Amino acid sequence: MRDLVKAMKALSDETRLRIVSLLMERECCVCEVMQALEISQTRASRNLNLLHDAGFLKLKKDGLWSVYSIDTEGMKEYYADLIEAVVKGLRGNNLAVNDRERLETAERVGPKCAKVCNN
């Protein structure tokens, strides 16, 4: 029961739903999430960490960057159903569509980004 409560709490925030939507498109470092959602580094990192701690995301190092993606292999079976509900719920949502469009041009921007992404 605790895992389900933690999962539902993790998905009970607009920013985290938007992040899940982005990560369904592709893996991202913190600075790419910041650019796509037009939010601060603190807000992006905090929300990525909450999703990671709840078991939705995996984290890997790619050179200087910490990169997040949906943990399709390691998550509990019903988490996939929750992720699918998020994707369906945001289908056609203007904010989510705009986020994904900005994600297309988001990039890892060098040493400054790597410093942010490693925090």
ZAMARVO-645230 format. One record per atom (N, C-alpha, C): residue number from 1; residue in one letter; atom name; x, y, z. Coordinates in steps of 0.2 Angstrom, whole numbers, plus 5000, padded with zeros to 4 digits. Atoms other than C-alpha are relative to their C-alpha. Example, Ala and Ser with C-alpha at 12.3 -4.5 7.8 and 13.67 -1.06 7.14 Angstrom:
ZAMARVO-645230
+-----+--------+-------+------+------+------+
: num : residu : atome :   px :   py :   pz :
+-----+--------+-------+------+------+------+
:   1 :      A :     N : 5004 : 4994 : 5000 :
:   1 :      A :    CA : 5062 : 4978 : 5039 :
:   1 :      A :     C : 5004 : 5006 : 5000 :
:   2 :      S :     N : 4996 : 4994 : 4999 :
:   2 :      S :    CA : 5068 : 4995 : 5036 :
:   2 :      S :     C : 4996 : 5005 : 5003 :
+-----+--------+-------+------+------+------+
//
This chain:
ZAMARVO-645230
+-----+--------+-------+------+------+------+
: num : residu : atome :   px :   py :   pz :
+-----+--------+-------+------+------+------+
:   1 :      M :     N : 5004 : 4994 : 5000 :
:   1 :      M :    CA : 5000 : 5000 : 5000 :
:   1 :      M :     C : 5004 : 5006 : 5000 :
:   2 :      R :     N : 4996 : 4994 : 5000 :
:   2 :      R :    CA : 5014 : 5012 : 5004 :
:   2 :      R :     C : 5003 : 5002 : 4993 :
:   3 :      D :     N : 4998 : 4999 : 5006 :
:   3 :      D :    CA : 5021 : 5010 : 4987 :
:   3 :      D :     C : 4995 : 5004 : 4995 :
:   4 :      L :     N : 5005 : 4997 : 5004 :
:   4 :      L :    CA : 5005 : 5015 : 4979 :
:   4 :      L :     C : 4999 : 5007 : 5002 :
:   5 :      V :     N : 5000 : 4993 : 4997 :
:   5 :      V :    CA : 5003 : 5030 : 4990 :
:   5 :      V :     C : 5005 : 5004 : 4998 :
:   6 :      K :     N : 4994 : 4996 : 5002 :
:   6 :      K :    CA : 5020 : 5036 : 4986 :
:   6 :      K :     C : 5000 : 5001 : 4992 :
:   7 :      A :     N : 5001 : 4999 : 5007 :
:   7 :      A :    CA : 5017 : 5033 : 4967 :
:   7 :      A :     C : 4995 : 5006 : 4999 :
:   8 :      M :     N : 5005 : 4995 : 5001 :
:   8 :      M :    CA : 5001 : 5043 : 4968 :
:   8 :      M :     C : 5002 : 5007 : 5002 :
:   9 :      K :     N : 4997 : 4994 : 4998 :
:   9 :      K :    CA : 5009 : 5057 : 4977 :
:   9 :      K :     C : 5004 : 5003 : 4995 :
:  10 :      A :     N : 4995 : 4998 : 5005 :
:  10 :      A :    CA : 5023 : 5058 : 4965 :
:  10 :      A :     C : 4996 : 5003 : 4994 :
:  11 :      L :     N : 5004 : 4998 : 5006 :
:  11 :      L :    CA : 5010 : 5060 : 4951 :
:  11 :      L :     C : 4995 : 5005 : 5001 :
:  12 :      S :     N : 5005 : 4995 : 4998 :
:  12 :      S :    CA : 4999 : 5073 : 4960 :
:  12 :      S :     C : 5002 : 5007 : 4999 :
:  13 :      D :     N : 4998 : 4993 : 5002 :
:  13 :      D :    CA : 5008 : 5088 : 4953 :
:  13 :      D :     C : 5001 : 5001 : 4993 :
:  14 :      E :     N : 5000 : 4998 : 5007 :
:  14 :      E :    CA : 5007 : 5097 : 4937 :
:  14 :      E :     C : 5007 : 4999 : 4997 :
:  15 :      T :     N : 4993 : 5000 : 5002 :
:  15 :      T :    CA : 5026 : 5099 : 4935 :
:  15 :      T :     C : 5002 : 4993 : 4999 :
:  16 :      R :     N : 4998 : 5007 : 5000 :
:  16 :      R :    CA : 5029 : 5080 : 4938 :
:  16 :      R :     C : 4996 : 4997 : 4994 :
:  17 :      L :     N : 5004 : 5003 : 5006 :
:  17 :      L :    CA : 5015 : 5075 : 4925 :
:  17 :      L :     C : 5004 : 5003 : 4994 :
:  18 :      R :     N : 4997 : 4997 : 5006 :
:  18 :      R :    CA : 5023 : 5087 : 4912 :
:  18 :      R :     C : 5007 : 4996 : 4999 :
:  19 :      I :     N : 4993 : 5003 : 5001 :
:  19 :      I :    CA : 5041 : 5079 : 4916 :
:  19 :      I :     C : 4999 : 4993 : 4997 :
:  20 :      V :     N : 5002 : 5007 : 5002 :
:  20 :      V :    CA : 5033 : 5061 : 4914 :
:  20 :      V :     C : 4999 : 5001 : 4992 :
:  21 :      S :     N : 5002 : 4999 : 5007 :
:  21 :      S :    CA : 5026 : 5067 : 4897 :
:  21 :      S :     C : 5006 : 5001 : 4996 :
:  22 :      L :     N : 4994 : 4999 : 5003 :
:  22 :      L :    CA : 5043 : 5073 : 4892 :
:  22 :      L :     C : 5004 : 4994 : 4999 :
:  23 :      L :     N : 4996 : 5006 : 5000 :
:  23 :      L :    CA : 5052 : 5058 : 4897 :
:  23 :      L :     C : 4997 : 4994 : 4996 :
:  24 :      M :     N : 5003 : 5005 : 5004 :
:  24 :      M :    CA : 5040 : 5047 : 4887 :
:  24 :      M :     C : 5003 : 5002 : 4993 :
:  25 :      E :     N : 4997 : 4999 : 5006 :
:  25 :      E :    CA : 5048 : 5056 : 4872 :
:  25 :      E :     C : 5007 : 4998 : 4999 :
:  26 :      R :     N : 4993 : 5002 : 5000 :
:  26 :      R :    CA : 5066 : 5054 : 4876 :
:  26 :      R :     C : 5003 : 5001 : 5007 :
:  27 :      E :     N : 4997 : 4998 : 4993 :
:  27 :      E :    CA : 5078 : 5054 : 4891 :
:  27 :      E :     C : 5003 : 5007 : 5000 :
:  28 :      C :     N : 4998 : 4993 : 5000 :
:  28 :      C :    CA : 5083 : 5071 : 4897 :
:  28 :      C :     C : 5005 : 5001 : 5006 :
:  29 :      C :     N : 4996 : 4998 : 4994 :
:  29 :      C :    CA : 5096 : 5079 : 4909 :
:  29 :      C :     C : 4996 : 5006 : 5003 :
:  30 :      V :     N : 5004 : 4995 : 4997 :
:  30 :      V :    CA : 5090 : 5092 : 4921 :
:  30 :      V :     C : 4999 : 5007 : 4996 :
:  31 :      C :     N : 5001 : 4994 : 5003 :
:  31 :      C :    CA : 5094 : 5107 : 4910 :
:  31 :      C :     C : 4996 : 4999 : 4994 :
:  32 :      E :     N : 5005 : 5001 : 5006 :
:  32 :      E :    CA : 5084 : 5099 : 4895 :
:  32 :      E :     C : 4993 : 5001 : 5003 :
:  33 :      V :     N : 5007 : 4999 : 4997 :
:  33 :      V :    CA : 5069 : 5098 : 4907 :
:  33 :      V :     C : 4999 : 5007 : 5002 :
:  34 :      M :     N : 5001 : 4993 : 4998 :
:  34 :      M :    CA : 5072 : 5116 : 4913 :
:  34 :      M :     C : 4998 : 5004 : 4993 :
:  35 :      Q :     N : 5001 : 4997 : 5006 :
:  35 :      Q :    CA : 5072 : 5122 : 4895 :
:  35 :      Q :     C : 4993 : 4998 : 4997 :
:  36 :      A :     N : 5006 : 5002 : 5003 :
:  36 :      A :    CA : 5057 : 5112 : 4889 :
:  36 :      A :     C : 4994 : 5002 : 5004 :
:  37 :      L :     N : 5006 : 4998 : 4996 :
:  37 :      L :    CA : 5046 : 5116 : 4904 :
:  37 :      L :     C : 5000 : 5008 : 5002 :
:  38 :      E :     N : 4999 : 4993 : 4999 :
:  38 :      E :    CA : 5053 : 5134 : 4906 :
:  38 :      E :     C : 5000 : 5001 : 5008 :
:  39 :      I :     N : 5000 : 5000 : 4993 :
:  39 :      I :    CA : 5056 : 5131 : 4925 :
:  39 :      I :     C : 5008 : 5001 : 5002 :
:  40 :      S :     N : 4993 : 4999 : 4997 :
:  40 :      S :    CA : 5071 : 5134 : 4937 :
:  40 :      S :     C : 5003 : 4993 : 5001 :
:  41 :      Q :     N : 4996 : 5006 : 4999 :
:  41 :      Q :    CA : 5085 : 5121 : 4940 :
:  41 :      Q :     C : 4997 : 4997 : 5007 :
:  42 :      T :     N : 5002 : 5003 : 4994 :
:  42 :      T :    CA : 5079 : 5119 : 4958 :
:  42 :      T :     C : 4993 : 4996 : 4999 :
:  43 :      R :     N : 5007 : 5003 : 5001 :
:  43 :      R :    CA : 5061 : 5115 : 4953 :
:  43 :      R :     C : 5001 : 4994 : 4996 :
:  44 :      A :     N : 4999 : 5006 : 5004 :
:  44 :      A :    CA : 5067 : 5103 : 4939 :
:  44 :      A :     C : 5003 : 4994 : 5004 :
:  45 :      S :     N : 4996 : 5005 : 4997 :
:  45 :      S :    CA : 5079 : 5094 : 4950 :
:  45 :      S :     C : 4996 : 4997 : 5006 :
:  46 :      R :     N : 5004 : 5002 : 4995 :
:  46 :      R :    CA : 5067 : 5093 : 4965 :
:  46 :      R :     C : 4995 : 4995 : 4997 :
:  47 :      N :     N : 5005 : 5005 : 5003 :
:  47 :      N :    CA : 5053 : 5085 : 4954 :
:  47 :      N :     C : 5003 : 4994 : 4997 :
:  48 :      L :     N : 4996 : 5006 : 5003 :
:  48 :      L :    CA : 5065 : 5073 : 4945 :
:  48 :      L :     C : 5001 : 4996 : 5005 :
:  49 :      N :     N : 4998 : 5004 : 4994 :
:  49 :      N :    CA : 5071 : 5067 : 4962 :
:  49 :      N :     C : 4994 : 4997 : 5003 :
:  50 :      L :     N : 5006 : 5003 : 4997 :
:  50 :      L :    CA : 5053 : 5064 : 4968 :
:  50 :      L :     C : 4998 : 4994 : 4996 :
:  51 :      L :     N : 5002 : 5005 : 5004 :
:  51 :      L :    CA : 5049 : 5054 : 4953 :
:  51 :      L :     C : 5005 : 4994 : 5000 :
:  52 :      H :     N : 4995 : 5006 : 4999 :
:  52 :      H :    CA : 5065 : 5044 : 4954 :
:  52 :      H :     C : 4999 : 4997 : 5007 :
:  53 :      D :     N : 5000 : 5003 : 4993 :
:  53 :      D :    CA : 5063 : 5041 : 4973 :
:  53 :      D :     C : 4993 : 4996 : 5000 :
:  54 :      A :     N : 5006 : 5004 : 5000 :
:  54 :      A :    CA : 5045 : 5035 : 4969 :
:  54 :      A :     C : 5000 : 4993 : 4996 :
:  55 :      G :     N : 4999 : 5006 : 5004 :
:  55 :      G :    CA : 5052 : 5022 : 4957 :
:  55 :      G :     C : 4998 : 5001 : 4992 :
:  56 :      F :     N : 5002 : 5000 : 5007 :
:  56 :      F :    CA : 5046 : 5029 : 4940 :
:  56 :      F :     C : 5006 : 5001 : 4995 :
:  57 :      L :     N : 4995 : 4998 : 5004 :
:  57 :      L :    CA : 5063 : 5035 : 4934 :
:  57 :      L :     C : 5006 : 4996 : 5001 :
:  58 :      K :     N : 4994 : 5003 : 4998 :
:  58 :      K :    CA : 5080 : 5028 : 4932 :
:  58 :      K :     C : 5005 : 5006 : 4998 :
:  59 :      L :     N : 4995 : 4995 : 5001 :
:  59 :      L :    CA : 5096 : 5039 : 4932 :
:  59 :      L :     C : 5006 : 4996 : 4998 :
:  60 :      K :     N : 4994 : 5002 : 5002 :
:  60 :      K :    CA : 5112 : 5036 : 4923 :
:  60 :      K :     C : 5005 : 5006 : 4998 :
:  61 :      K :     N : 4995 : 4994 : 5002 :
:  61 :      K :    CA : 5128 : 5046 : 4920 :
:  61 :      K :     C : 5002 : 4999 : 4993 :
:  62 :      D :     N : 4998 : 5000 : 5007 :
:  62 :      D :    CA : 5132 : 5051 : 4902 :
:  62 :      D :     C : 5006 : 5005 : 5000 :
:  63 :      G :     N : 4995 : 4995 : 5000 :
:  63 :      G :    CA : 5149 : 5059 : 4903 :
:  63 :      G :     C : 4999 : 5005 : 5007 :
:  64 :      L :     N : 5001 : 4995 : 4994 :
:  64 :      L :    CA : 5147 : 5075 : 4914 :
:  64 :      L :     C : 4992 : 5000 : 5002 :
:  65 :      W :     N : 5007 : 4999 : 4998 :
:  65 :      W :    CA : 5128 : 5073 : 4914 :
:  65 :      W :     C : 4996 : 4995 : 5003 :
:  66 :      S :     N : 5005 : 5005 : 4996 :
:  66 :      S :    CA : 5115 : 5065 : 4925 :
:  66 :      S :     C : 4994 : 5000 : 4995 :
:  67 :      V :     N : 5006 : 5001 : 5005 :
:  67 :      V :    CA : 5101 : 5058 : 4913 :
:  67 :      V :     C : 4995 : 4996 : 5003 :
:  68 :      Y :     N : 5006 : 5004 : 4997 :
:  68 :      Y :    CA : 5084 : 5053 : 4918 :
:  68 :      Y :     C : 4996 : 4997 : 4994 :
:  69 :      S :     N : 5005 : 5003 : 5004 :
:  69 :      S :    CA : 5072 : 5041 : 4909 :
:  69 :      S :     C : 4995 : 4996 : 5004 :
:  70 :      I :     N : 5005 : 5005 : 4997 :
:  70 :      I :    CA : 5057 : 5031 : 4912 :
:  70 :      I :     C : 5003 : 4993 : 5001 :
:  71 :      D :     N : 4997 : 5007 : 4998 :
:  71 :      D :    CA : 5062 : 5015 : 4921 :
:  71 :      D :     C : 4995 : 4995 : 4998 :
:  72 :      T :     N : 5005 : 5005 : 5003 :
:  72 :      T :    CA : 5051 : 5003 : 4910 :
:  72 :      T :     C : 5002 : 4993 : 5003 :
:  73 :      E :     N : 4998 : 5007 : 4998 :
:  73 :      E :    CA : 5061 : 4988 : 4916 :
:  73 :      E :     C : 5000 : 4999 : 5008 :
:  74 :      G :     N : 4999 : 5001 : 4993 :
:  74 :      G :    CA : 5063 : 4991 : 4935 :
:  74 :      G :     C : 4994 : 5002 : 5004 :
:  75 :      M :     N : 5006 : 4997 : 4997 :
:  75 :      M :    CA : 5046 : 4999 : 4939 :
:  75 :      M :     C : 4995 : 4994 : 5002 :
:  76 :      K :     N : 5005 : 5005 : 4999 :
:  76 :      K :    CA : 5032 : 4989 : 4947 :
:  76 :      K :     C : 4995 : 5000 : 4994 :
:  77 :      E :     N : 5005 : 5001 : 5006 :
:  77 :      E :    CA : 5019 : 4982 : 4935 :
:  77 :      E :     C : 4995 : 5006 : 4999 :
:  78 :      Y :     N : 5005 : 4995 : 5001 :
:  78 :      Y :    CA : 5005 : 4994 : 4939 :
:  78 :      Y :     C : 5002 : 5007 : 4999 :
:  79 :      Y :     N : 4997 : 4994 : 5001 :
:  79 :      Y :    CA : 5017 : 5009 : 4938 :
:  79 :      Y :     C : 4999 : 5002 : 4992 :
:  80 :      A :     N : 5001 : 5000 : 5007 :
:  80 :      A :    CA : 5016 : 5006 : 4919 :
:  80 :      A :     C : 4993 : 5003 : 4998 :
:  81 :      D :     N : 5007 : 4998 : 5001 :
:  81 :      D :    CA : 4997 : 5008 : 4920 :
:  81 :      D :     C : 4999 : 5008 : 5002 :
:  82 :      L :     N : 5001 : 4993 : 4998 :
:  82 :      L :    CA : 4999 : 5025 : 4929 :
:  82 :      L :     C : 5003 : 5004 : 4995 :
:  83 :      I :     N : 4996 : 4996 : 5005 :
:  83 :      I :    CA : 5012 : 5031 : 4916 :
:  83 :      I :     C : 4995 : 5001 : 4994 :
:  84 :      E :     N : 5004 : 5000 : 5006 :
:  84 :      E :    CA : 5000 : 5026 : 4902 :
:  84 :      E :     C : 4994 : 5005 : 5001 :
:  85 :      A :     N : 5005 : 4995 : 4998 :
:  85 :      A :    CA : 4986 : 5036 : 4911 :
:  85 :      A :     C : 5002 : 5007 : 4999 :
:  86 :      V :     N : 4997 : 4993 : 5001 :
:  86 :      V :    CA : 4997 : 5051 : 4912 :
:  86 :      V :     C : 5000 : 5002 : 4992 :
:  87 :      V :     N : 4999 : 4999 : 5007 :
:  87 :      V :    CA : 5001 : 5050 : 4893 :
:  87 :      V :     C : 4993 : 5001 : 4997 :
:  88 :      K :     N : 5007 : 4999 : 5003 :
:  88 :      K :    CA : 4982 : 5048 : 4889 :
:  88 :      K :     C : 4997 : 5006 : 5002 :
:  89 :      G :     N : 5003 : 4994 : 4997 :
:  89 :      G :    CA : 4977 : 5062 : 4901 :
:  89 :      G :     C : 5003 : 5006 : 4997 :
:  90 :      L :     N : 4997 : 4994 : 5003 :
:  90 :      L :    CA : 4989 : 5074 : 4893 :
:  90 :      L :     C : 5000 : 5000 : 4992 :
:  91 :      R :     N : 5000 : 5000 : 5007 :
:  91 :      R :    CA : 4986 : 5069 : 4875 :
:  91 :      R :     C : 4996 : 5006 : 4998 :
:  92 :      G :     N : 5004 : 4994 : 5002 :
:  92 :      G :    CA : 4981 : 5085 : 4866 :
:  92 :      G :     C : 5000 : 5006 : 5005 :
:  93 :      N :     N : 5000 : 4994 : 4996 :
:  93 :      N :    CA : 4984 : 5096 : 4881 :
:  93 :      N :     C : 5005 : 5005 : 4998 :
:  94 :      N :     N : 4996 : 4994 : 5003 :
:  94 :      N :    CA : 4991 : 5113 : 4875 :
:  94 :      N :     C : 5007 : 5001 : 5003 :
:  95 :      L :     N : 4994 : 4999 : 4996 :
:  95 :      L :    CA : 5004 : 5115 : 4889 :
:  95 :      L :     C : 5005 : 4994 : 4998 :
:  96 :      A :     N : 4996 : 5006 : 5001 :
:  96 :      A :    CA : 5011 : 5097 : 4886 :
:  96 :      A :     C : 5002 : 5000 : 4993 :
:  97 :      V :     N : 4998 : 5000 : 5007 :
:  97 :      V :    CA : 5011 : 5099 : 4867 :
:  97 :      V :     C : 5006 : 5006 : 5000 :
:  98 :      N :     N : 4995 : 4994 : 5000 :
:  98 :      N :    CA : 5021 : 5116 : 4870 :
:  98 :      N :     C : 5007 : 4997 : 5003 :
:  99 :      D :     N : 4994 : 5003 : 4996 :
:  99 :      D :    CA : 5033 : 5107 : 4882 :
:  99 :      D :     C : 5004 : 4995 : 4995 :
: 100 :      R :     N : 4996 : 5005 : 5005 :
: 100 :      R :    CA : 5037 : 5093 : 4869 :
: 100 :      R :     C : 5003 : 5004 : 4994 :
: 101 :      E :     N : 4997 : 4996 : 5006 :
: 101 :      E :    CA : 5040 : 5106 : 4855 :
: 101 :      E :     C : 5006 : 5003 : 5003 :
: 102 :      R :     N : 4994 : 4997 : 4998 :
: 102 :      R :    CA : 5052 : 5115 : 4866 :
: 102 :      R :     C : 5006 : 4995 : 5001 :
: 103 :      L :     N : 4996 : 5006 : 4999 :
: 103 :      L :    CA : 5060 : 5098 : 4870 :
: 103 :      L :     C : 5004 : 4999 : 4994 :
: 104 :      E :     N : 4997 : 5001 : 5006 :
: 104 :      E :    CA : 5064 : 5097 : 4852 :
: 104 :      E :     C : 5007 : 5004 : 4999 :
: 105 :      T :     N : 4995 : 4996 : 5001 :
: 105 :      T :    CA : 5076 : 5111 : 4853 :
: 105 :      T :     C : 5005 : 5001 : 5007 :
: 106 :      A :     N : 4997 : 5000 : 4994 :
: 106 :      A :    CA : 5082 : 5108 : 4871 :
: 106 :      A :     C : 5007 : 4996 : 4999 :
: 107 :      E :     N : 4994 : 5004 : 5000 :
: 107 :      E :    CA : 5100 : 5103 : 4873 :
: 107 :      E :     C : 5005 : 5001 : 5006 :
: 108 :      R :     N : 4995 : 5000 : 4994 :
: 108 :      R :    CA : 5114 : 5100 : 4885 :
: 108 :      R :     C : 5005 : 5005 : 4998 :
: 109 :      V :     N : 4997 : 4994 : 5003 :
: 109 :      V :    CA : 5123 : 5116 : 4884 :
: 109 :      V :     C : 5007 : 5001 : 5003 :
: 110 :      G :     N : 4993 : 4999 : 4998 :
: 110 :      G :    CA : 5141 : 5113 : 4890 :
: 110 :      G :     C : 5001 : 4999 : 5008 :
: 111 :      P :     N : 4998 : 5001 : 4993 :
: 111 :      P :    CA : 5150 : 5114 : 4907 :
: 111 :      P :     C : 4995 : 5003 : 5005 :
: 112 :      K :     N : 5004 : 4997 : 4995 :
: 112 :      K :    CA : 5138 : 5126 : 4915 :
: 112 :      K :     C : 4994 : 4995 : 5001 :
: 113 :      C :     N : 5005 : 5005 : 4999 :
: 113 :      C :    CA : 5124 : 5113 : 4911 :
: 113 :      C :     C : 5002 : 4994 : 5004 :
: 114 :      A :     N : 4998 : 5006 : 4997 :
: 114 :      A :    CA : 5134 : 5099 : 4917 :
: 114 :      A :     C : 5001 : 5001 : 5007 :
: 115 :      K :     N : 5000 : 4998 : 4992 :
: 115 :      K :    CA : 5137 : 5108 : 4934 :
: 115 :      K :     C : 4993 : 4999 : 5003 :
: 116 :      V :     N : 5007 : 5000 : 4997 :
: 116 :      V :    CA : 5118 : 5110 : 4936 :
: 116 :      V :     C : 4998 : 4993 : 5000 :
: 117 :      C :     N : 5003 : 5007 : 5001 :
: 117 :      C :    CA : 5114 : 5092 : 4930 :
: 117 :      C :     C : 5003 : 4995 : 5005 :
: 118 :      N :     N : 4997 : 5005 : 4996 :
: 118 :      N :    CA : 5126 : 5084 : 4942 :
: 118 :      N :     C : 4998 : 5002 : 5008 :
: 119 :      N :     N : 5002 : 4998 : 4994 :
: 119 :      N :    CA : 5118 : 5093 : 4957 :
: 119 :      N :     C : 4993 : 4996 : 5002 :
+-----+--------+-------+------+------+------+
//
